[in-house]
């Protein structure tokens, strides 16, 4: 049993060690990203134009802040740049069950201030979860079947009659559509690489990575990830120390047990040899006297002197060869 525990401890140490190294690598990447985001400046479109003209550059990684605008925003309760709809099955005791999630966004989007704007060439996988606003809830009622109404009535009646209520989830009575989105005309911060076209005097942002309410929101998100990774490292180190302790403890037990088994095996081997030697000198008929008669020509020694006289055999009981002569030996 200790062998299995030791093997499990060793494999656990190796597995946790590999996981810990992976966590440390991702933590270092997060810290580097956090430092780089802290150094990245935040501009408005007008400030970006001035920066490109002064520095004679054509591209830069920055946070750009301003109002999100679109020529054709999504039609909703409010004009939206991005819409995410979550549809739930709603039960009569207000329990929701997720049914599906749909998302859509406008094709043309820009971030602008009072003078200039940055045209955004948006990809489909940009991260906007941190900036979504709850727009509205729409409820689509659903009529219960006759069987569901009868069952609801019976269960409600039973619940009212008993002091202890029976847990009852109820039947689906409708669909709840909850909409989240990015409002057109609201102020946001977008992180990405800005390109400056000198001939058109236009700014372009290709594939934005994050749409945020402010720069600090992204830094707080990374800080949360760093704290989680640090906590994960502490847990993994505790697990490694625990497994090392039990591995060393059981490893000593296993080594001592193997040494004891080796010694016992040697003793058993000696005892077995002694047993074999003693048995080889017992008469195979009476098992009391030592055998001392040799059969010739086969040279087998089987019986003692007294048994040989009683049995009066002519063939060797071992090889069935005819006995021509008997030789008595004396053991001292």
C-alpha positions as CSV (number, residue, x, y, z in Angstrom):
1,X,0.0,0.0,0.0
2,X,2.9,2.4,0.9
3,X,4.4,1.8,-2.6
4,X,1.2,3.0,-4.3
5,X,1.1,6.1,-1.9
6,X,4.7,6.9,-2.7
7,X,4.1,6.5,-6.5
8,X,1.0,8.7,-6.2
9,X,2.9,11.3,-4.2
10,X,5.7,11.4,-6.8
11,X,3.3,11.7,-9.8
12,X,1.4,14.4,-7.9
13,X,4.6,16.4,-7.2
14,X,5.6,16.2,-10.9
15,X,2.1,17.1,-12.1
16,X,1.7,20.0,-9.7
17,X,5.2,21.2,-10.5
18,X,4.4,21.3,-14.2
19,X,1.2,23.2,-13.5
20,X,3.1,25.6,-11.2
21,X,5.7,26.4,-13.9
22,X,2.9,27.1,-16.4
23,X,1.1,29.4,-13.9
24,X,4.4,31.2,-13.2
25,X,4.9,31.8,-16.9
26,X,1.4,33.2,-17.4
27,X,1.8,35.3,-14.3
28,X,5.0,36.8,-15.7
29,X,3.2,37.6,-19.0
30,X,0.4,39.2,-17.1
31,X,2.8,41.4,-15.1
32,X,4.6,42.4,-18.3
33,X,1.3,43.3,-19.9
34,X,0.2,45.3,-16.8
35,X,3.5,47.3,-16.9
36,X,3.1,47.9,-20.6
37,X,-0.5,49.0,-20.3
38,X,0.5,51.4,-17.5
39,X,3.1,53.0,-19.8
40,X,0.7,53.3,-22.8
41,X,-0.7,56.8,-23.1
42,X,-4.3,57.9,-23.6
43,X,-5.2,60.4,-26.3
44,X,-8.3,61.9,-27.9
45,X,-8.4,61.9,-31.7
46,X,-7.3,65.6,-31.9
47,X,-4.3,64.9,-29.6
48,X,-3.4,61.9,-31.8
49,X,-3.3,64.1,-34.9
50,X,-1.0,66.6,-33.1
51,X,1.2,63.7,-31.9
52,X,1.6,62.2,-35.4
53,X,2.5,65.6,-36.9
54,X,5.0,66.3,-34.2
55,X,6.7,62.9,-33.9
56,X,6.6,62.1,-37.7
57,X,5.2,58.6,-37.0
58,X,2.6,56.6,-38.9
59,X,1.4,54.2,-36.2
60,X,1.3,53.8,-32.4
61,X,-0.3,51.5,-29.8
62,X,-2.5,53.7,-27.6
63,X,-5.7,54.1,-25.7
64,X,-8.0,56.5,-27.5
65,X,-11.0,58.1,-25.8
66,X,-14.1,59.8,-27.2
67,X,-17.7,59.2,-28.3
68,X,-18.6,56.0,-30.3
69,X,-20.5,57.0,-33.4
70,X,-21.9,55.1,-36.4
71,X,-23.8,56.1,-39.5
72,X,-26.2,53.1,-39.1
73,X,-26.5,52.2,-35.4
74,X,-28.5,49.1,-34.4
75,X,-32.2,49.8,-33.8
76,X,-33.2,49.1,-30.2
77,X,-34.6,51.0,-27.2
78,X,-31.5,53.2,-27.7
79,X,-29.2,53.4,-30.8
80,X,-26.5,50.8,-30.2
81,X,-23.0,50.0,-31.6
82,X,-23.0,46.5,-30.2
83,X,-25.9,44.4,-29.0
84,X,-25.9,41.1,-27.0
85,X,-29.2,39.3,-26.3
86,X,-29.5,36.6,-23.7
87,X,-32.7,34.6,-23.9
88,X,-34.0,32.6,-20.8
89,X,-36.7,30.2,-20.2
90,X,-38.7,31.8,-17.3
91,X,-40.4,29.6,-14.7
92,X,-43.4,30.6,-12.5
93,X,-41.2,30.8,-9.4
94,X,-38.9,33.2,-11.2
95,X,-36.2,30.7,-12.0
96,X,-34.3,31.4,-15.2
97,X,-32.7,28.8,-17.5
98,X,-30.3,30.0,-20.2
99,X,-31.5,29.2,-23.7
100,X,-29.2,31.0,-26.1
101,X,-27.0,34.1,-26.5
102,X,-26.9,36.2,-29.7
103,X,-24.6,39.1,-30.5
104,X,-24.3,41.6,-33.4
105,X,-22.5,44.8,-34.1
106,X,-22.4,47.6,-36.7
107,X,-20.0,47.4,-39.6
108,X,-18.9,51.1,-39.6
109,X,-17.8,52.6,-36.2
110,X,-15.7,55.5,-35.2
111,X,-14.5,57.2,-32.0
112,X,-14.6,61.0,-32.2
113,X,-14.2,64.2,-30.3
114,X,-15.3,67.7,-31.3
115,X,-12.7,68.0,-34.2
116,X,-11.5,64.6,-35.4
117,X,-12.5,61.0,-35.5
118,X,-10.8,57.6,-35.7
119,X,-12.3,55.1,-38.1
120,X,-12.3,51.6,-36.6
121,X,-11.8,48.6,-38.7
122,X,-13.5,46.2,-36.3
123,X,-12.9,42.4,-36.1
124,X,-15.6,40.0,-34.9
125,X,-13.6,38.9,-31.8
126,X,-13.0,42.2,-30.0
127,X,-13.6,42.2,-26.2
128,X,-16.4,44.5,-25.1
129,X,-17.8,42.6,-22.1
130,X,-16.5,45.1,-19.6
131,X,-18.3,48.1,-21.2
132,X,-21.7,46.5,-21.9
133,X,-24.8,48.3,-20.4
134,X,-28.1,46.7,-19.5
135,X,-30.5,48.1,-22.1
136,X,-33.9,46.4,-21.6
137,X,-35.8,43.3,-20.7
138,X,-38.6,42.0,-22.9
139,X,-40.9,39.2,-21.7
140,X,-42.8,37.0,-24.2
141,X,-45.6,35.2,-22.3
142,X,-46.4,31.6,-23.1
143,X,-49.8,29.9,-22.5
144,X,-49.7,26.8,-20.3
145,X,-51.3,23.6,-21.5
146,X,-54.3,22.1,-19.8
147,X,-52.2,19.4,-18.2
148,X,-49.7,22.0,-16.9
149,X,-52.5,24.1,-15.4
150,X,-54.1,21.1,-13.7
151,X,-50.7,20.0,-12.3
152,X,-49.9,23.6,-11.1
153,X,-53.3,23.8,-9.4
154,X,-52.8,20.4,-7.6
155,X,-49.3,21.2,-6.4
156,X,-50.4,24.7,-5.2
157,X,-53.3,23.1,-3.3
158,X,-51.0,20.5,-1.7
159,X,-48.5,23.3,-0.8
160,X,-51.2,25.3,0.9
161,X,-52.5,22.3,2.8
162,X,-49.1,21.3,4.2
163,X,-47.1,23.2,6.8
164,X,-43.8,22.2,5.0
165,X,-43.9,23.3,1.4
166,X,-43.0,20.8,-1.3
167,X,-40.2,22.2,-3.5
168,X,-41.8,23.1,-6.8
169,X,-40.1,24.7,-9.8
170,X,-43.1,25.0,-12.0
171,X,-43.5,25.0,-15.7
172,X,-42.1,27.3,-18.3
173,X,-44.4,30.2,-18.8
174,X,-42.5,32.4,-21.2
175,X,-39.3,33.7,-22.6
176,X,-37.2,36.5,-21.1
177,X,-35.0,38.4,-23.5
178,X,-32.3,40.5,-21.7
179,X,-30.4,42.9,-23.9
180,X,-27.0,44.4,-23.2
181,X,-25.1,46.8,-25.5
182,X,-22.7,49.6,-26.2
183,X,-24.6,52.9,-26.5
184,X,-23.9,55.1,-29.6
185,X,-22.9,58.6,-28.5
186,X,-21.5,57.5,-25.1
187,X,-17.9,58.0,-24.1
188,X,-15.6,55.0,-24.3
189,X,-11.9,54.1,-24.4
190,X,-10.5,51.8,-27.0
191,X,-7.1,50.1,-27.0
192,X,-5.4,49.2,-30.2
193,X,-2.9,50.2,-32.9
194,X,-3.7,53.5,-34.6
195,X,-2.5,54.2,-38.2
196,X,-2.2,57.7,-39.6
197,X,-2.8,58.4,-43.3
198,X,-0.9,61.6,-44.1
199,X,-2.5,62.1,-47.5
200,X,-6.1,61.8,-46.3
201,X,-5.2,63.3,-42.9
202,X,-7.3,60.4,-41.4
203,X,-6.8,58.0,-38.4
204,X,-7.6,54.3,-38.6
205,X,-7.7,51.7,-35.8
206,X,-7.5,48.1,-36.9
207,X,-8.9,45.2,-34.9
208,X,-9.4,46.9,-31.4
209,X,-8.5,44.6,-28.5
210,X,-10.6,46.2,-25.8
211,X,-13.6,48.6,-25.6
212,X,-13.7,50.0,-22.1
213,X,-15.3,52.7,-20.0
214,X,-11.8,53.9,-18.9
215,X,-8.2,52.8,-19.0
216,X,-8.2,51.9,-15.3
217,X,-10.9,49.3,-15.9
218,X,-8.4,47.2,-18.0
219,X,-5.7,47.7,-15.3
220,X,-8.1,46.6,-12.6
221,X,-9.0,43.5,-14.6
222,X,-5.4,42.5,-15.0
223,X,-4.7,43.2,-11.3
224,X,-7.6,40.8,-10.5
225,X,-6.0,38.2,-12.7
226,X,-2.6,38.7,-11.1
227,X,-4.1,38.3,-7.6
228,X,-5.8,35.1,-8.7
229,X,-2.6,33.7,-10.2
230,X,-0.7,34.6,-6.9
231,X,-3.4,32.8,-4.9
232,X,-3.1,29.8,-7.3
233,X,0.7,29.7,-6.8
234,X,0.3,29.7,-3.0
235,X,-2.2,26.8,-3.2
236,X,0.1,24.8,-5.6
237,X,3.2,25.4,-3.3
238,X,1.2,24.2,-0.3
239,X,0.2,21.1,-2.2
240,X,3.8,20.5,-3.3
241,X,5.1,20.8,0.2
242,X,2.3,18.5,1.5
243,X,3.1,15.9,-1.2
244,X,6.9,16.1,-0.6
245,X,6.3,15.6,3.1
246,X,4.2,12.5,2.6
247,X,6.5,11.3,-0.3
248,X,9.6,11.5,1.9
249,X,7.8,9.9,4.9
250,X,6.4,7.0,2.8
251,X,9.6,6.7,0.8
252,X,11.5,5.9,4.1
253,X,8.9,3.4,5.1
254,X,9.1,1.7,1.7
255,X,12.9,1.5,1.8
256,X,12.9,0.1,5.3
257,X,10.2,-2.4,4.4
258,X,12.2,-3.5,1.3
259,X,15.3,-4.0,3.5
260,X,13.2,-6.0,6.0
261,X,11.7,-8.1,3.2
262,X,15.1,-8.8,1.9
263,X,16.4,-9.9,5.3
264,X,13.3,-12.1,5.8
265,X,13.7,-13.6,2.4
266,X,17.3,-14.5,3.1
267,X,16.3,-16.1,6.5
268,X,13.5,-18.1,4.8
269,X,16.0,-19.3,2.2
270,X,18.4,-20.5,4.9
271,X,15.5,-22.1,6.7
272,X,14.3,-23.8,3.5
273,X,17.9,-25.1,2.8
274,X,18.1,-26.5,6.4
275,X,14.6,-28.1,5.9
276,X,15.7,-29.7,2.6
277,X,19.0,-31.0,4.1
278,X,17.2,-32.5,7.1
279,X,14.5,-34.1,4.9
280,X,17.2,-35.6,2.6
281,X,18.7,-37.6,5.5
282,X,15.3,-39.1,6.6
283,X,14.4,-42.6,5.7
284,X,11.7,-42.4,3.0
285,X,9.8,-45.3,4.6
286,X,9.7,-44.7,8.4
287,X,10.7,-41.0,8.4
288,X,12.4,-41.6,11.8
289,X,15.8,-43.1,11.2
290,X,18.4,-41.5,8.9
291,X,18.8,-43.3,5.6
292,X,22.2,-45.0,5.3
293,X,21.8,-47.7,2.5
294,X,23.1,-47.0,-1.0
295,X,21.8,-48.9,-4.0
296,X,24.3,-49.9,-6.6
297,X,24.7,-49.3,-9.4
298,X,22.2,-46.3,-9.4
299,X,23.7,-45.0,-6.1
300,X,20.4,-43.7,-4.7
301,X,20.1,-43.6,-0.9
302,X,16.4,-44.1,0.2
303,X,16.0,-46.3,3.2
304,X,17.6,-47.1,6.6
305,X,19.0,-50.4,7.5
306,X,16.0,-51.7,9.4
307,X,13.5,-50.7,6.7
308,X,15.6,-52.3,4.1
309,X,15.5,-55.6,5.9
310,X,11.7,-55.3,6.4
311,X,10.9,-54.4,2.8
312,X,13.4,-56.7,1.1
313,X,13.1,-54.9,-2.2
314,X,15.0,-55.8,-5.5
315,X,14.5,-52.6,-7.5
316,X,15.3,-49.0,-6.6
317,X,12.0,-47.2,-5.8
318,X,13.4,-44.0,-7.5
319,X,14.8,-45.1,-10.8
320,X,13.3,-48.7,-10.9
321,X,16.7,-50.1,-11.7
322,X,17.6,-53.6,-10.4
323,X,19.6,-53.5,-7.2
324,X,22.8,-55.5,-7.6
325,X,24.5,-54.5,-4.3
326,X,23.7,-52.7,-1.1
327,X,26.3,-50.6,0.7
328,X,25.7,-49.4,4.2
329,X,27.3,-46.1,5.3
330,X,27.9,-44.7,8.7
331,X,27.1,-41.0,9.6
332,X,28.9,-39.6,12.6
